[in-house]
């Protein structure tokens, strides 16, 4: 049975831990055949060599295989702390899933599985992980720990996010990112999953959002933002040209229109919005990664591993 068939079989039961493990094992196996071989069997015990460091612990055998310099990581070195943040507002529960679709085919399900996948990598590398969930309230917080009991507690919370009934929840990203920034005291990698949706659309609102993201970087944290969207409908506005009623899932506001009439202008505005987010994140030295719910999770894992190496 190939990997995709195994994932399909497991995901039909929505067993988060098994599915995440299957994805990670497939990814690590695939890295043996890729330019990321240096992250494969050895990635738990090595880190990238930084100029100026002692060459005493360079692994020259690994250099011969990868053509990149890595130093051996020792047990007494401090392991990574990673804090995962998930936006659980109503817009993240889009698109509505039909019978037969997998739970990770909408934004919240994709973010939950991506978080479980990162938790699996963190566990393999003996790193500590914490979790925050917010919407119109700060729904959940757990500090960074590395125990098996803590790992299972976080998995239980993630499973709850995809099983809980849908209720109307607005987004208050700015308020809760500031609160999370105050809670995460020790130097950590902070990973945020959000659709960047906000009912307030203005230059001032954007500035407040980026100030909150910048606040996350205090205490020398590394910040990675996964901008989660449904590319087909939210970016390309790919609907047939029948009259449709579009409903804002957070405010309830409705508008009737023919999608084809505004498709060109919509795509242009959205592209400009994405470009501005990317440019502002670059200015603040925040790693920005746009991802669509129809993409594979390799993109998530590769971005995480690359940023972890840079952070270490």
C-alpha positions, -999 to 999 in steps of 0.1 A, spaced: 0 0 0 15 34 -10 17 63 13 -13 82 -1 -34 51 2 -23 46 38 -30 82 46 -65 79 30 -73 48 50 -61 63 83 -77 98 77 -111 82 72 -110 74 109 -97 109 117 -71 95 141 -49 125 143 -18 109 159 -16 81 135 -21 103 105 5 128 116 30 101 122 23 86 88 29 119 71 62 126 90 76 91 84 68 94 47 85 128 46 116 116 64 119 86 41 115 109 11 143 132 23 169 104 18 163 109 -19 162 147 -19 185 178 -14 173 178 22 191 146 30 210 164 58 177 166 76 168 130 73 182 103 95 206 128 111 183 158 116 177 151 153 214 151 162 228 179 140 226 216 134 239 239 107 274 252 113 276 290 118 306 310 107 328 318 137 319 286 156 346 261 165 352 236 138 359 209 165 325 193 162 319 195 124 306 161 111 328 157 80 311 125 69 278 143 67 295 171 49 307 146 23 271 135 17 254 168 18 281 194 8 269 214 38 286 219 72 268 205 102 280 203 138 270 175 162 244 184 188 251 171 223 226 161 250 236 189 273 226 215 247 193 232 252 165 217 231 142 239 211 110 253 226 82 258 201 48 274 207 20 267 182 -8 292 178 -41 284 160 -67 309 149 -100 291 156 -124 319 144 -154 310 122 -136 320 90 -110 292 97 -139 266 95 -143 274 58 -149 258 34 -179 238 47 -170 201 43 -193 177 24 -197 141 33 -167 121 20 -143 150 24 -114 147 48 -113 169 79 -81 186 67 -97 200 36 -108 231 54 -86 257 71 -91 246 107 -86 209 99 -55 217 78 -40 238 106 -48 211 132 -32 183 112 -2 206 103 2 213 141 1 176 149 27 169 122 50 196 137 44 181 172 55 148 159 87 162 146 93 181 179 87 149 198 112 130 176 138 157 183 130 157 220 119 194 218 93 211 240 60 223 225 32 246 237 -1 255 223 -24 286 222 -59 287 205 -78 320 201 -108 334 183 -129 361 199 -114 349 232 -82 333 244 -96 297 243 -66 276 254 -30 280 266 -5 253 274 32 262 280 61 244 263 68 210 277 83 178 263 66 150 282 45 123 267 16 132 289 18 168 277 20 157 241 -12 136 244 -30 165 262 -23 188 232 -34 161 207 -66 158 226 -72 195 223 -64 195 186 -89 167 180 -115 187 199 -110 216 175 -121 196 145 -149 178 163 -165 208 182 -197 222 167 -194 253 146 -204 285 163 -201 321 153 -167 334 164 -151 366 152 -113 371 150 -94 392 175 -59 383 164 -43 415 176 -55 413 212 -45 376 217 -12 377 199 -1 405 224 -13 383 253 5 352 239 37 373 235 35 382 272 31 345 282 60 330 261 90 342 282 118 318 272 134 321 237 112 300 214 101 293 179 65 306 175 44 292 147 11 308 138 -17 293 117 -42 319 106 -61 330 75 -52 367 83 -89 375 81 -101 405 101 -135 422 99 -118 455 102 -102 463 68 -80 494 70 -44 506 70 -47 511 108 -59 475 113 -30 461 93 -6 482 112 -20 469 145 -17 433 133 20 437 123 27 454 157 13 423 174 34 400 152 64 421 160 56 418 197 58 380 193 95 385 183 104 400 217 128 379 238 145 368 206 117 345 195 116 332 159 82 338 143 68 317 114 34 326 100 15 300 79 -12 320 61 -38 293 55 -63 298 26 -86 278 3 -68 289 -29 -95 279 -53 -122 301 -39 -105 326 -16 -76 335 -39 -88 326 -74 -125 333 -67 -133 302 -88 -171 299 -89 -195 293 -117 -213 323 -132 -247 316 -115 -261 342 -91 -248 334 -56 -253 347 -21 -220 352 -3 -222 352 36 -195 365 59 -192 336 84 -181 360 112 -204 390 108 -233 374 89 -232 401 63 -246 390 29 -241 401 -7 -257 387 -39 -236 388 -70 -223 370 -102 -188 359 -93 -176 363 -129 -184 400 -129 -159 408 -101 -134 379 -105 -107 400 -122 -109 429 -97 -111 405 -67 -80 386 -77 -61 418 -82 -70 431 -48 -63 398 -31 -29 396 -47 -20 431 -36 -31 422 -1 -9 390 0 20 409 -14 17 436 13 16 409 40 46 392 26 66 424 23 57 436 58 66 403 73 100 404 55 105 439 69 99 426 104 120 395 97 90 372 102 89 341 81 58 342 60 45 310 43 12 311 23 -4 276 22 -36 263 7 -57 235 21 -51 215 -11 -14 215 -6 7 186 8 22 189 43 58 187 30 57 225 26 49 229 63 77 205 75 103 219 51 97 255 62 98 244 99 130 225 96 148 252 76 137 279 101 147 257 130 182 253 116 185 290 112 171 296 147 195 271 163 
